[in-house]
Amino acid sequence: MDQFCIVELKSAWRRRMRLLAAITAGVVAVALMAGAAVVATRAAAAPSKAPFSRQYGEALPSIPSWLGSYRAASAMGTTYAWCLQGGAAVPTSAGKTRSIRAAELSYAIERWSGSNFTGATKDETHAAISYLAHTYHDVSASKRKQYVSATRARIKKIAGSMWADARRYAGPYSATGKLTRNADADHLTLANVAIVARGTVQVPGIAITVTLTGPATFANGAKTITFTSESKARSFPNITITGPGTVGFKVAAGGLAATDITVWSGHDNVFGAAGSVQDMATISRVAVTSTGKLSIPSDSAVITTIASDIKRVGNSLEHVDEVSLNAPKRFAGAKVKLTAWLRYAGGSEPARRTVQSAAKIPGTPQGSVATTVTLNKNGNATWRPKVSTAILGGYYTWVISNEEALGGLLQESVTDYGIPAETKQAFMPRVATVAGQSTPDDARNVTISDDISGSGFAAGTPLVVRAQLYRHPDATEFPTDSAGIASPPAQAVAVGSPLVTNVTTNAAGSFATAVSVSVRQRAVDTPYTWVVSLDAVANQLPEGYVSNYAIPAESVVIPAFIPAQPSVSTVASGQVAKAGATIFDTFTVQRNGVDLQKYPLRVTSTLWHGIEEPVNNASIADQQGQVRRVSSKSIDPVSATADTVTLANQHPYTLPDDSSSAGGWWIYTYCYEGAGDWAPGSDVPVNDRINGYPGKCDDSVHAEETVPIPWELTITTAARPAQSEPGSIGDLIADRIEVAGGKPNSEVTVLVRVYEPVLAPPVPTDLSDATRPALAADPQAVTISLDGSGAGSAVTQGVRADRPGYYPWTEQLIDAAPGTAGIGVESRWGVAAELSFIKFEPQVTTQASHAIAREGALLSDQFEVTGMPTNETVTIRHTAWCTPSQPVESAQVPQSAREIATVTSEVTSDSEGRVPPLYSPSVTVPAGCRYVVWTETIAGGDRHQPWSSPFGRSSETTGIVSVTTSANPFAQVGTTTYDQAIVAGPAPAGSHLYFDYYAQVKGSDTANDTLLTTVGPVVVDGPGIYTSPTVDVGDAIGRGYFRERLYIPTPDGIIDTDDPPMIVGEPRVPGETTTIIDVSSRAADFAKVGKDLRDSVVVVAPTALPQGTYLRWQLWEQAGGADAARVEEGFAGDRLLATTAKVAVTRSGTFESPRIKARKEATVYWVEQLYIEGRAAPIASGDHRVASETTRVTQNPPAASTPGRPALPVTGMAQVATVLGFALILLGATFFLATRRWRH
């Protein structure tokens, strides 16, 4: 049978066809099993071995044949194929291909294969397609006519309807579309979107995809729309433009039927000679597209601006701009962001310059403002930006920018910099004034001027300048603020009327003028200051200008005119006078240019007497105590023309004869009258007095005008305790002071010093600050009140004597009534009456000979004696005490201490009262003594106190260190042993322990024992238990022992093993001995299930074992794999089956384990352990999975054990398994694993 096959490419249909094929195959299988006759008939028409099988259609029984589609071969790349050339055999392969023109049939197959034609089933639809294939494209050699006659009328009718549609919509195809811009310029229209057949017919039912590129979207905001075509083209009128650029479109449709079909040759693999073809046919699908594009340009707005005049508002400048934005009308309603940038250009008008962007605007930024405007219906908007700045004269210019809008359809732009209409000048008038003054002329007149200038005005501006000079009032301080004050004070005096000047600014906006006023010099410094004002000028100086009062640059000080004044100096005679002497005063007058003939000098001299020391340069009225006026005398007027006049021996006075009345101070003072404007009764104002000279009184006390008369006194002292009655340390020492000959009813102060004690009475010596010995206490200032006769006494505060010896005292007069002689004089050091004596207290500094020692060591005490009188002989008793714990320093010997021994030393002090370091006799450390403590005593004498040391001083304490050891008592050959040392006593941190291990040989001579090894050091950090590193005991059965060596560090922390150790252990100490034994074991290689298992252990010891020694066995099942990991106890996966009872062991011999019955096939092994009662750990222990301890339990064990295994391997030692033994272990593990699987 010829077949014509069309392929459906859709994956959903492909899946459905696979399902239907499976169902069909199932139905056919059922039919064959039932033996249906119709299946056999159809099978002849379509053999089951053909590569094509039916899909949809119906049988033609009369031929017999099949009208419908077949499953396509995989080589055809499609789903359905249709037969061509009716009556041909079904092909067995795809064969060759070629194309023929069949547009209508291709359309029909693509359009309706795999679906239902209108009103028809899928079988009828496929039958109709097959009918069209035979009707229009069958070859002459086929059975086309039979097909036509055998086809039902309904199929033919369906095929006729199909053919009518196919003739109308068959290809070739093309896609159409056209893009235009709408009248509003904001939207686009994509029109005439369709799939066209043969260039004219619009084909419905096609899935079309329309895609936009560039700045545009469909009305729903998408870039892609998919729809199914209808019989007329479709348009998209409201495509939104989102920005400038190129908008593109693409109309695409796929899966359209090609105009050609592919014909496949049949089983002969050739095409007919007459051009006919055999066998099957398939179709191809094509895709069509249509594209286009449209350019969308952007537009720009026009910005126009006019800046307003700059206004001064308060302390700032206000800048305003008028901005107009004009865009095309189609941008009506759009929102545009505007920014106004204000720039300062300085004093020159800026040149116009193009601005590339808002970020590159020239000038100095002065601020910016921004807003968003909405364009009106004409596309326009206005805005008035405003910026306030600090007051700064010069040119300001605006720059306006707008940001892009509508996605860039409206471009961003920025105006030029320096546009004249956008540039305004801010006037900043400034006024500067500088005052000046001339040198006074002979008439004492001074000219005060003011230079006034201004700038920052507009050129040609007329100005009215007013200047007023003020004299600052005498009673107030002139202001010091650099800015002056706002207005003149109420008392300020205006000098004349304001000076008014009219000026006009030049082309630069500046002016300059000057004014001046003449004033007369005064008797005081007088400040003058100018106040300058300018009348108001519109838009430049709207409020006018008035300068402050007292601006420094506007102020001058006219210095005072101080007239010449004579000067007078005086010197009193007899300044070291005595009672009964005559004193007088000498005057020296300096004229200093004063006309004394016109203004004679009239001087009055006054003599005063005081009994208190006067204060120089202070007034008589301000002196302490009572100052008595003795007499006054007027000196003859002085009218000489000489520059210097001396008046000698003026105002003489004779002092009283007695010292008590004459004692004190005699003081001269003077005064002279004023003359001219200062004459008594003058009415000239004080600040205007410049003729003559003022009067003067010098009533101050001056040394050269004073005659002092001194008082004299004597001081005697007595120290206590005196040498005849010495004191003890801790007593108070003091000094008694007697004063005579002082000023009656006055006070004197004596500085008393007590010095460090000396060992012997010193030789009296005069002191200076350079030679003064060290003080024993702070100096005391002792004040003594004198009676009417000038005598008095006092005792110093006591000073606690903290050391023995002779304490010297000195006294120094440091204060007394003024006029008292001898102040500062100090007594001699070392005077016998000025020595306080304290008995000596010997001090013994001791140091034990050893900080650390062992029992039985010889100890002594090193001692040094100080604090003795010179050449004193004493006996020292040294007592050694034993105490069980670290001693605590105390005054008494504790009850827990016991005396070891007492020894004595007799010594004599040298000239410095000391005994150099010596050693006491030695004592031996007894057993059981943990610490040895020394104490010392000295009996009292005439010049020294008794002394004894406290108990428990660290320097007097020796720590006794001992070491006891305990070695591991038993060890198995081939293993290790160790030693434990118990360190007692204060062993220093950082000490080292070494352990020497010896092999004990037969006989009693330890010299024959062999040193096998030394281990260590073990660092010792104090008392405690220290374990040695382990030592290999070797393979010999016998005994070994340890000897310990303890080394202590030097003060530098160094351990020197070349020096003898502090402690060495003795040989063959029982507790230091390890007994070395041998334990070996052997189990049977195989055992039968149900029989007993047991293990044999051989124990070899050099001596009988202690009571309580026993063996115990563990039986393990080797349940883990051959490569099981080693764990804390055995191997991972192995199981402990049993632990036996104890088997006593008291000697060497062979010991059997208790029997354990083997209940199943398995690989088991023994682990034996040898214990001594009381010890937690065994002294010997077997290992896990040892070959000699492994038994294979089986139903059929071999007759004999496997040869080659060692008889009794050493328990616990590593063994090298033989190849056969290793194989048995592996076999056992494998069998056990199999058993585990069977069980689970």
Stockholm file with secondary structure:
# STOCKHOLM 1.0

chainA/1-1240         MDQFCIVELKSAWRRRMRLLAAITAGVVAVALMAGAAVVATRAAAAPSKAPFSRQYGEALPSIPSWLGSYRAASAMGTTYAWCLQGGAAVPTSAGKTRSIRAAELSYAIERWSGSNFTGATKDETHAAISYLAHTYHDVSASKRKQYVSATRARIKKIAGSMWADARRYAGPYSATGKLTRNADADHLTLANVAIVARGTVQVPGIAITVTLTGPATFANGAKTITFTSESKARSFPNITITGPGTVGFKVAAGGLAATDITVWSGHDNVFGAAGSVQDMATISRVAVTSTGKLSIPSDSAVITTIASDIKRVGNSLEHVDEVSLNAPKRFAGAKVKLTAWLRYAGGSEPARRTVQSAAKIPGTPQGSVATTVTLNKNGNATWRPKVSTAILGGYYTWVISNEEALGGLLQESVTDYGIPAETKQAFMPRVATVAGQSTPDDARNVTISDDISGSGFAAGTPLVVRAQLYRHPDATEFPTDSAGIASPPAQAVAVGSPLVTNVTTNAAGSFATAVSVSVRQRAVDTPYTWVVSLDAVANQLPEGYVSNYAIPAESVVIPAFIPAQPSVSTVASGQVAKAGATIFDTFTVQRNGVDLQKYPLRVTSTLWHGIEEPVNNASIADQQGQVRRVSSKSIDPVSATADTVTLANQHPYTLPDDSSSAGGWWIYTYCYEGAGDWAPGSDVPVNDRINGYPGKCDDSVHAEETVPIPWELTITTAARPAQSEPGSIGDLIADRIEVAGGKPNSEVTVLVRVYEPVLAPPVPTDLSDATRPALAADPQAVTISLDGSGAGSAVTQGVRADRPGYYPWTEQLIDAAPGTAGIGVESRWGVAAELSFIKFEPQVTTQASHAIAREGALLSDQFEVTGMPTNETVTIRHTAWCTPSQPVESAQVPQSAREIATVTSEVTSDSEGRVPPLYSPSVTVPAGCRYVVWTETIAGGDRHQPWSSPFGRSSETTGIVSVTTSANPFAQVGTTTYDQAIVAGPAPAGSHLYFDYYAQVKGSDTANDTLLTTVGPVVVDGPGIYTSPTVDVGDAIGRGYFRERLYIPTPDGIIDTDDPPMIVGEPRVPGETTTIIDVSSRAADFAKVGKDLRDSVVVVAPTALPQGTYLRWQLWEQAGGADAARVEEGFAGDRLLATTAKVAVTRSGTFESPRIKARKEATVYWVEQLYIEGRAAPIASGDHRVASETTRVTQNPPAASTPGRPALPVTGMAQVATVLGFALILLGATFFLATRRWRH
#=GR chainA/1-1240 SS CCCEECCCCCHHHHHHHHHHHHHHHHHHHHHHHHTCHHHHHHHHHSCTTSSCCEEEEEEETTTTEEEEEEECCGGGTSSEEEEESTTCCCCSSCCCEEEEECHHHHHHHHHHTTSCCTTCCHHHHHHHHHHHHHHHHCCTTSCHHHHHHHSCHHHHHHHHHHHHHHHHHCSCEEEEEEEEECTTSSEEEEEEEEEEETTTEECSSCEEEEEEESSEECTTSCSEEEEECCSSCEEEEEEEECSSEEEEEEEEEEEEEEEEEEEECCTTCCCCTTSCCCEEEEEEEEEEEEEEEEEECCBCCEEEEEECCCEEETTEEEEEEEEEEECCGGGTTCEEEEEEEEEEEETSCCCCBCCSCGGGCCSEEEEEEEEEEECCTTSEEEECCEEEEECCCEEEEEEEEECCBGGGTBCCEECCBTCGGGEEEECCCEEEEEEEECCCCTTCEEEEEEEEEEESSCTTCEEEEEEEEEECCTTSCCCCCTTCBSSCCTTCEEEEEEEEEEEECCTTSCEEEEEEEEEECCSSCEEEEEEEEECCBTTTBTTCEECCBTCGGGEEEECCCCCCCCEEEEEESCTTCCTTCEEEEEEEEECTTCCTTTSCBCEEEEEEEESSCCCTTSBGGGCSSCEEEEEEEECCCBCCCSSEEEEEEEEEEECCSSHHHHCEEEEEEEEECCEETTSTTCCSCGGGCCSEECCEEECBCCGGGEEEECBCCEEEEEEESCTTSCBCTTCEEEEEEEEESCCTTCEEEEEEEEBCCBSSCCCCBCCCTTTCCCBSSCCEEEEEECCTTSCEEEECCCEECCSCEEEEEEEEEEECSTTBSCTTCBCCBTCGGGEEEECBCCEEEEEESCSEECTTCEECEEEEEESCCTTCEEEEEEEEEEESSCCCCBSSCCTTCEEEEEEEEEEECCTTSCEEEEECCCEECCTTCSEEEEEEEECCCSSBCCEECCBCCGGGEEEECEEEEEECSEEETTSEECEEEEEESCCCTTEEEEEEEEECCSSSCGGGSEEEEEEEEEEECSSEEEECCCEECCSCCEEEEEEEEEECCCTTSCCCTTSCCSEECCTTCGGGEEEEEEEEEEECSEEETTSEECEEEEEECSSCCCTTCEEEEEEEECCSCTTCCBCSSSBTTCEEEEECCCEECCSSEEEECCCEECCSSEEEEEEEEEECTTCSSCSEECCTTCGGGEEEEESSCCSSCCTTCCSSCBTTSCCCCCHHHHHHHHHHHHHHHHHHHHHC
#=GC SS_cons          CCCEECCCCCHHHHHHHHHHHHHHHHHHHHHHHHTCHHHHHHHHHSCTTSSCCEEEEEEETTTTEEEEEEECCGGGTSSEEEEESTTCCCCSSCCCEEEEECHHHHHHHHHHTTSCCTTCCHHHHHHHHHHHHHHHHCCTTSCHHHHHHHSCHHHHHHHHHHHHHHHHHCSCEEEEEEEEECTTSSEEEEEEEEEEETTTEECSSCEEEEEEESSEECTTSCSEEEEECCSSCEEEEEEEECSSEEEEEEEEEEEEEEEEEEEECCTTCCCCTTSCCCEEEEEEEEEEEEEEEEEECCBCCEEEEEECCCEEETTEEEEEEEEEEECCGGGTTCEEEEEEEEEEEETSCCCCBCCSCGGGCCSEEEEEEEEEEECCTTSEEEECCEEEEECCCEEEEEEEEECCBGGGTBCCEECCBTCGGGEEEECCCEEEEEEEECCCCTTCEEEEEEEEEEESSCTTCEEEEEEEEEECCTTSCCCCCTTCBSSCCTTCEEEEEEEEEEEECCTTSCEEEEEEEEEECCSSCEEEEEEEEECCBTTTBTTCEECCBTCGGGEEEECCCCCCCCEEEEEESCTTCCTTCEEEEEEEEECTTCCTTTSCBCEEEEEEEESSCCCTTSBGGGCSSCEEEEEEEECCCBCCCSSEEEEEEEEEEECCSSHHHHCEEEEEEEEECCEETTSTTCCSCGGGCCSEECCEEECBCCGGGEEEECBCCEEEEEEESCTTSCBCTTCEEEEEEEEESCCTTCEEEEEEEEBCCBSSCCCCBCCCTTTCCCBSSCCEEEEEECCTTSCEEEECCCEECCSCEEEEEEEEEEECSTTBSCTTCBCCBTCGGGEEEECBCCEEEEEESCSEECTTCEECEEEEEESCCTTCEEEEEEEEEEESSCCCCBSSCCTTCEEEEEEEEEEECCTTSCEEEEECCCEECCTTCSEEEEEEEECCCSSBCCEECCBCCGGGEEEECEEEEEECSEEETTSEECEEEEEESCCCTTEEEEEEEEECCSSSCGGGSEEEEEEEEEEECSSEEEECCCEECCSCCEEEEEEEEEECCCTTSCCCTTSCCSEECCTTCGGGEEEEEEEEEEECSEEETTSEECEEEEEECSSCCCTTCEEEEEEEECCSCTTCCBCSSSBTTCEEEEECCCEECCSSEEEECCCEECCSSEEEEEEEEEECTTCSSCSEECCTTCGGGEEEEESSCCSSCCTTCCSSCBTTSCCCCCHHHHHHHHHHHHHHHHHHHHHC
//
